[in-house]
Amino acid sequence: MISAQQLISYSQSRSPPIYRIPNEVLCQIFCFTLWNSTRKFIGKLVDVAPWRLTHVCQTWRSAARGYSRLWSCFTIHFGGHHDVASLPECYPLPAFETQIQLAYPTPLDVEIVFGDRLVEELDHIKLLFDVLVCHSHRWGKLWLHWTREADLCVLSCIEGRLDQLRSIFLDVYRPTGWEPEYWPSQLTDLFAEAPSLQKVFITDITFYAPSPQISAPWSQITDLRIYAASSFLVHVLRNAVNLVECAFWEREITDDSEATDSEPCGIITLPSLRRLSFTSWLDNGLSCIRYLHAPNLEYLELHNHIDAIPRFLQQSQCRISTVKFFAVHSVISVLAHLPFVTNLEFDVVRWGPCYEGVISGAFKALAHSSYLCPKLSFLRITRPPSYSSDSNADAELAVETALCDLLESRYHPVPDANHTLASLATVRVAHMAFSLVNQKRVDTLQLSGLDIQGFQPVQSIGEDDQFQTFPP
């Protein structure tokens, strides 16, 4: 006769594994449900995560309600609502207030989107926004998207109350008739008093839109992405002495209001800077990078005109280990100042048909010079499969031949004391098919031990490709 206790034990042993997962692991899994739900206003609030998770069973409900991070994401969307009358039912105020309570003490991640409707047209959304503003001292991250300057007036109430704010992401949509020099004055001092602010990402630079000249506690900023006039960049960099990662696009002054007292007294030293992405269309004599001194720089991305980079590298005397080139035209002059580089990357997707001469010249220089990048061990090349009618078969053949020369000259399968150069260990080539002769050379290198991978099938280049830089 089987006892009741044995039946219970047998039943528990056959329960699904999901019910035996520790709450800590379960809550981490729950967090992966948030991006597609709390970031988008679709359906009713209680029908998406994290609310939906609490309807499954008592175990899930207890675990979810006890994990504050799960409730810390909020989106206020002034736009995209077709049925304004249903908003109180879809996003009930009591549920919104309960979520704020359940998120304590985790800092809040807040996204505010000013869309196609005026703030005054959405009374209920404005009510939710006012409730969230009462907790602005708990905001940890802020995403802000807008189209009209007038919408930003409602943000004036958070000025001086952002005690826990660590990251801001500011973005603008381009409406019809958008002017690049037109920027909202409401943003100027909004973040001037944010004692915990460390990361500032201003303007999605895929739009090529200049950043607003905001005030911020620059001395405490460690991560920065910005697209602005060179004069404002100098002002920021002169004060942001604790930068660790920085990506900036530099443009000319287009309006007298953009001019600042930016001429530094001597060189601007950034002792903590480790990663830099630099884009500029200015001449060598105008670029703000000529003022910079980054002695501890380790990673460098370069875009477009980089005539000022050799001077910057010479005065920085840094030991950069990784360099990535995007659509640049002065590669060799830069390589001459990189004696410690071990990783070298070329992304020529956006260079256009003119890339062949630049990149083949760089490969030839690396193949025949023992002074250029003597410690090189990793090489990565990304390019489109072809440029259709603009493609030059002879030029492409010259590129792959120069690459094979480089690989043969820099790869040493057996260590030899006579070699003053480090041996290439890893090569990754995307979207490049070799001719028959050069393919045999590559096969020989592979058989001798060189790690060459990454040949990709033909792919088209989308018009909406995003700007590539190190992730924020």
ABEGO torsion letter per residue (X at the ends): XBBAAAAAAAAAAABBAAAABBAAAAAAAAAAAAAAAAABBBEBAAABOAAAAAAABAAAAAAAAABAAAAABBBBBBEGBABAAAAAAABBAAAAAAAAAAAOABBBBBBBBBBABBAAABAAAAAAAAAAAAAAAABABBBBBBABAAAAAAAAAABGABAABABBBBBBBBBBGBBAABBBAAAAAAAABBAABABBBBEBAAAGBBBBBBBBBAAABABBBBBBBAAAAAAAAAABAABABBBBBBBBBABAAABBBABBBEBBBBAABABBBBBBABBAAABAAAABBBAABABBBBBEBAAAAAAAAAAAGBBBABBBBBGBAAAAAAAAABAABABBBBBAAAAEAAAAAAAAAAAAAAAABAABGAABABBBBBBBABAEAABBAAAAAAAAAAAAAAAAAABBABBBAABABBBBABBBBBGBBBBAAAAAAAAAAAAAGBBBBGBBBBBBBBAABBBBBBBX
